[in-house]
């Protein structure tokens, strides 16, 4: 008797791998979204070793011929051949192997980990730096503005890094941009950790921040352009998981060094060895194949030479199981896609990001990363230890330990988002998470206003905030930013989104302490809660669902 079940596509791929099959399929350059699940049935006829599964359903591709007319192409291959990501044809559920995907994801994601580490380390370092007994300096008595500069100095550097990325990202390429970011991480961490006075400390924070700006631009670009399209959402969301791991690691180092004289130096300086690992790792990776083709289409090199290098890069990124024919087809698809974009939109200029589909994409992506910050995220994270101290955890070490628990909770909830983003979709996670953010902020306001005798309310509100953030704004905003921009303006579009993100982040972090003194904590969190309600309305009215769509389909179906 046959048994039938409904399995996730990734599990069906694993099951199908045991019996090699050959599929003949008609695929379309603007392919349809891949089914989320495939039917897996066990029966006697499957033992023949030759069948066509639902995942291998025929699809059509009309690709322009040399004369400019569409032509129909049938592609036949063995299961297990690779998918080159966006611009490539769909190769079925078993079209990629996990092993060669991990390293090209891991080292760019370290850029996110170092960003998160800065957030976590800053929370404890600001407490250590201001302590007369633990600072180890004569300039420990910092004003609220000076404290804001220490906390947000890296974010001002990230602003500069975002502007720099807008100018040089397409010139440097994603890989060299990330190597440069790692170098700045190393330099910034060393200067900050060895700072002899406040001025040098701020300079070190800015240098580190420039590295953040470049890394947060280059990492999602590199991951999106090199990962298989089947798991693009999962991998980009996993980058947020690395940010959370970095925050947790920063909290942990802060907890270990909080009672050490000059402990803030160790907290800031520990980013240097992590930066060395990132720099070495990125240097060993190939350049983005899509960037190579983009530069050729822009007239910055021989197309044939760039195509050969792109095929070599794809070979490294996809592993030995992918045939040369599939790799060449993927590169050809990318060439056609980029050339078509240039033919349709003309030469373009610096303002093209504010025109047509690119403007719509920037409204969506920029709006998400803006609300990500102005709903209080920098305040809750950068000042987590201080908030916990006011909630009754008077010892600096107690506040740091509770911050570690918050970091663990962030890690758990980010894992939930990573597992569900390609299942539930982007919109449901955003709507549910932003609703939780608004409620938690109003709860924090109520704690400071009328529930001050219940410190558990503050801790509970913080847990609700970070949990809601980690299933919504945290991973989904950066995922949408990496997906939503057209290929032609993706580099500059993400640069502007990163600039918007860190600009609003820096302003909120710098303004939080003075505003708290002026308005009081109850009113400042009430303000953040009201902004969160506006963010919820924005998501409901403007943010589309991109689950199951290729990058080309997002451009053709959503942005037109």
C-alpha positions, 0 to 999 in steps of 0.5 A: 500500500502506498504511503503519502505525506507532505514534507518540507522541500529540504527534507524531500530533497534529502529523501530523493537524493538516495535515488538519482533521477533525471529531469527534463524541464522547461524553465523561465528566466522569471521563474515561478516561486518554488513550491514550499512542500512536495508530495513524497509517496512510497510505492512500487513504481518508484523503485524503477529508479526513473520518475519525474517528481512534483519538484521537477514539474515542467516549467518554461523559459523564454530567453532572448536569442542573439537576434533578440527573439525569445527562444525555448530551451529545454534543460536536462540534468541529473538531480543534485546540480546547483542553483546559482541564486537569483538570475539562475534557473530553478533546479529543483529541491535538491539543487544545492549541497549544504557543505559548500554553502557554509563557509561563504556564509560564515565569514561575511556573517562574522561582520554581523557578529562583530557589530553585535559584539560592539552592542553587547560590550558597550552595555557593560563598558559604559558602566565600567568606564564611569566607575571611579573604582573600576575605570582606571582613568582620571576622566571617568566622570562623563557627562550625558553627552560624552556618554552618548558619544561613547555609546554611539561613536561607532554608529556615527562611524557606521554612517561614514561607512555607509556613505563610503559604501555608496561610492566605492562598493561597486568598485571594490566588490563585495569581498574586498569591501568585507576585507576592508571592514575587517581591517577597520574592525581590528584597528578600531578595537585596538585604538579603543582598547588602548585609548589614553584619553576620551578623544582617542577613545571616540576616534577608535569608536568611529574607526570601528563604526566605519567597519560596521557600516561597510560590513553591514552593507557588504555582508547581506549583498555577498550572502544574497548574491552567492547563496542558493535561492532556495535558502537565501531567506534562511541564510540572510536571517541567520546573519541576524543570528550572528548579530545576536550571538555577538551581542551575547558574547559582548554581554558575556565578556562584559560580565567577566570583566565588569569588576576588573579595573580598566575592564572596559578596555578588554571589552572593547579590545576583544573585537580585534582577534575576531576581526583577524579571523574575518579578514583571513576568511574573506580573503580566501573566498571568491568574489561575488559572481554577480558582481563580476558580471555587473562590472563587465556589463558596466564596461569595466572589463572583458565580458568573456574574462569576467564570465570565466571568473564567475564560473570559477567562483560559482564552482567554489561556491556550489561544490563539485556536484554541479556540472559545468553546463549548469554553471555556464547557464547560470552565468548566461542568465545573469548576463541577460538579466543585467543587460536587460535592466540596462537596456530598459532603464538607460545609463542611469545616474546617481539619482536613479535610486529615487526613481521608479522601482528603486524608489518603491524598494527604498520606501519599503526597505528604508522604512523598515530599517528606520522604524527598526531603530526609532522604536527604541531598539538602540536604547533598550540594547545600548542601555540594557545594563542601566535600565536593569540597574534602575529596575532594582539590580543595583550591582553592576555585575548583577545587571550584566548577568541579567543582560546575558539572560536577555541575550540568550533569549534573543538568541532563542527567538532569532532561531524561531524567526530563522526556522519560520521565515520561509514557512510563515512568510515575512509579513506575519512575522513583522505584524506579530512582532511589531505588535509585541514591540508596541505593547512592551514599550507601553509596559515599560512606560507603565512600570516607570509611571505606576508599577515601580515597586515591581522590578519583574515588570521591567525585566518581563517587558524587556524580554517581550521587547527583545523577543518581539524584535527578534522575530520581526524587525531584527532579521526581517528588515535586513532580509527585505533590504537584501531582496527588494532592490532591483539588481541594477541599483542593489549596491547603492540601494542597500547603502542608503538603507544602511545609512538610514539605519545607522543614522537613526540608530545614532540619533536615538542612542545619542538623544536617549540620555538627554531625553530621559533627563528631560522627559523621564523614562516613562514618557520616553518609552511611551513615545517609542510605543507610539512610534511602534504603532505607526510602524505597525500601520506602515508594515500593514499598508506597505510591506509586501510578502516575498516568500517563495519569490526569486529576486527577479520575480520580486522585481517584476511582480512587486516593484513594477 
